Every structure is written in structure tokens, then in C-alpha cells.
């Protein structure tokens, strides 16, 4: 009986083969992922999160983009900050400050539970993907959120001061230093996590959505993992990117600055060109309509839409539009 139940458990994903796969960073990607989860409402939706931002801090393993995805999809995220939990308290940070400890990276009292529990489990050799699945189950999330890889991957930012780790650049230095180049340490040997590898090679996969995340800091680390970009190119699924640029600027975060730093024009066209070797369709914001014909001339189909996601309704509307667009391709 136990064998049969184990077999049924392990086969549960086969009952729900992944039909839709989203590649996502933190805040912007999580917004669209929430819309997708409302529309699809099943483990047929897989969201592969970036783990290049992950780091150990105060002895804890922090996985910011997986945290943001889990908190957003379970309705627990702080709406103003976009990261961390709503109704958070900060006694731990206040006490650390009194003790003269490091305070540049804020860990809320409730948020700490995620990092402590994850670290304990990792120390007992559980995989990051297994831990994330367990947390999602506890949070009642229907979609499968997974790390793009279970192997170590670390984004390093080259600035004129030398190489800095991602959170030092992003949070401590507030993205101020100019980026010369980016490195994804571990990408030469990292493999996609098993579930992602299966989804990518499945004939049931219909659509891959590149969320409106930062192409360099959030999507590139995922694509740097051997087999993922190749998987997208070989898959029969339609690959659709949602523009992170709206009205010639980034909605939030350093995408516009990063494009400039790395010598690209700040435009939706530049992002579409950057993705052109593996996407079939591009959701372009209406405010950037002037880029539409140039993007189409790259052989990429364009869908014009209002891509600003201010509330749940607009997230769901954009998600539906992405899925309809995919069917039309
Ligand atoms: N972002 C900040 O700007 N400041 C913080 O102190 C901070 C703490 C933090 C703690 C846990 C977590 O899961 C995320 C946290 N973030 C914080 C967000 C995060 O570092 C970035 O938004 C992402 O890495 C970029 O996607």
C-alpha cells in the first residue's frame, strides 16, 4: 500500500503535466506570475525563479526571488516594498543594531522563519526545489514554484571597484555603481532542476513566458544554466517575453540604468533584440507602439497591451492576454 501511495505521489505531476512555464525574477515577475496563477490555478503552471541573487547572510540561506514569488502568490507580500512580508515587525533587526551587527540587509521577524527553516533543511541535504515545493504547499499555492537550478549559482557584478556579490551591489550599493559586466558563478556546471528539465523537454508544454523582469540581473542567470536556453530553442512551445520597458523606461528597479551601463538603448526594442534568438512573441506596452514594426521585422510577433500591473485585475488581464496571444501564434 505504501509503495502504491509513493508511486501515486511521485506521479502526481504526471497527472498535471506542465503546460505553462514562466521564468521570473523578483517583484515584476511575481506580479505577472500572480496573474497567471489566478488564470491557470493548477500545478500545470510552473514558475522557475532566479537563484543568482541567493546568498548566505548571518548564517542563513536567503533566496530573495523565490521568497518574493512565494509571498506574492500566497497574498502575503508587503505591497509597498514588493519584497518581504506584509504586517512585518522588526525586533530582530532593532536588536541586532543595538548589538552593533550588520543592518544593511533587512530581515523581518516573520520573514526570518522562512530563512531559518530553509537553512535547516538545506543543512540536512534537502534540495532547494523540495523545500520550495513544501513551503508552497504550506502556503496553499497551486502553481509549482521551483528554483531554476538546485546547484550553486551566484551573480557577480563587475564594477570599476572590482567584482561585488549581487546583494552588495543591489541592496548595499543601491545599484549605483556602473556595471561593466556580469558573471554567473557556477553556471558552467549547474543543471536545471529536475522538474524544469522535464517540463522543458515535454511535448505538453504550450507556452513559456519570460516575465517582465530585468533581462540582465534576473533572466540571464536563469538562461546561463546549461540546457535552459537550448531547451527553449528546441521546444515546440511558444516563447513569449513581456516587456520590462514601458514608455521607454523601466517600471521599477534598475533595468533602464543597466541597459545604459551595458551599452544598449533604453527601449523595448533593445530588450526584444536581446531575446530575439529564442522568443516567438513579444508583449509590447501600448506606450511603445513605435517599436512594433521594428520588432516584427526581427521575425517576432508583437501584441500591444497595457502592461502596467497596478492591481489584481490588471495582473489577471495581462496574464489572459499572454495566454491568448500564445494560442494565436
Ligand atoms: N531588498 C532591499 O532593497 N533591502 C533589503 O533589506 C532587502 C531584504 C530582503 C530580505 C529577504 C528577501 O527575500 C528579500 C530582500 N530584499 C531586500 C529584496 C531583494 O534583495 C531584491 O529585491 C532582489 O534580490 C532583486 O530581485
Boltz pocket constraint, residues with backbone or C-beta under 6 A from the ligand:
constraints:
  - pocket:
      binder: B
      contacts: [[A, 25], [A, 26], [A, 27], [A, 53], [A, 62], [A, 63], [A, 64], [A, 65], [A, 67], [A, 68], [A, 83], [A, 84], [A, 103], [A, 104], [A, 105], [A, 106], [A, 107], [A, 111], [A, 167], [A, 170], [A, 171]]
      max_distance: 6.0
